[in-house]
Amino acid sequence: MQNVLVGEILINYLKRFLRIVPHVGML
């Protein structure tokens, strides 16, 4: 099941992106 792996990677990427662009959290 690679879905779990992909999910963790996406979450980590989103966390980094949110730190750079806080406005994304508002959307």
Backbone bond lengths (Angstrom), bond angles and torsions (degrees), N, CA, C in turn:
res aa  C-N    CA-C-N  psi(-1)  N-CA   C-N-CA  omega(-1)  CA-C   N-CA-C  phi
1 M - - - 1.472 - - 1.533 110.62 -
2 Q 1.319 116.64 101.88 1.468 120.62 -179.13 1.531 110.46 -86.11
3 N 1.332 115.83 -9.52 1.473 119.30 -178.73 1.524 110.73 -59.22
4 V 1.328 116.67 -40.89 1.474 120.38 -179.44 1.517 109.85 -64.12
5 L 1.332 116.22 -42.94 1.471 120.50 -179.68 1.520 110.08 -62.47
6 V 1.312 116.39 -47.88 1.473 121.07 -179.81 1.521 110.32 -61.04
7 G 1.321 116.24 -40.01 1.471 120.54 -179.88 1.520 111.04 -61.46
8 E 1.338 116.16 -44.40 1.473 119.60 -179.38 1.522 110.23 -64.21
9 I 1.332 116.63 -40.89 1.473 120.57 -179.60 1.529 109.81 -64.27
10 L 1.328 116.75 -43.27 1.471 120.67 -179.90 1.523 110.54 -63.08
11 I 1.331 116.37 -41.91 1.477 120.11 -179.80 1.521 110.08 -62.29
12 N 1.342 116.06 -45.12 1.472 119.83 -179.70 1.525 110.09 -63.00
13 Y 1.347 116.61 -39.96 1.461 120.75 -179.47 1.526 110.43 -66.39
14 L 1.331 115.49 -41.58 1.472 119.61 -179.99 1.524 110.37 -63.90
15 K 1.343 116.53 -40.46 1.473 120.11 -179.60 1.522 109.88 -60.90
16 R 1.330 116.51 -43.23 1.477 119.96 -179.95 1.521 109.70 -66.02
17 F 1.337 116.53 -40.90 1.463 120.91 -178.25 1.526 110.63 -66.07
18 L 1.355 115.79 -39.35 1.471 119.80 -179.60 1.521 110.29 -64.67
19 R 1.328 116.78 -33.33 1.472 119.71 179.89 1.523 110.21 -66.80
20 I 1.346 115.48 -34.28 1.473 119.56 -178.53 1.530 109.87 -80.62
21 V 1.332 116.39 -42.02 1.471 120.16 -178.10 1.530 110.54 -123.69
22 P 1.342 117.45 90.90 1.469 122.29 -179.87 1.529 112.41 -62.72
23 H 1.327 116.75 -23.56 1.469 120.72 -177.45 1.522 111.02 -63.89
24 V 1.321 117.32 -26.27 1.469 120.68 -179.28 1.528 109.77 -62.81
25 G 1.338 116.81 -34.54 1.464 120.68 179.82 1.520 111.09 -64.65
26 M 1.340 116.94 -28.42 1.460 120.63 179.91 1.522 110.51 -69.74
27 L 1.334 116.70 -30.88 1.458 120.43 -179.03 1.522 108.94 -70.75
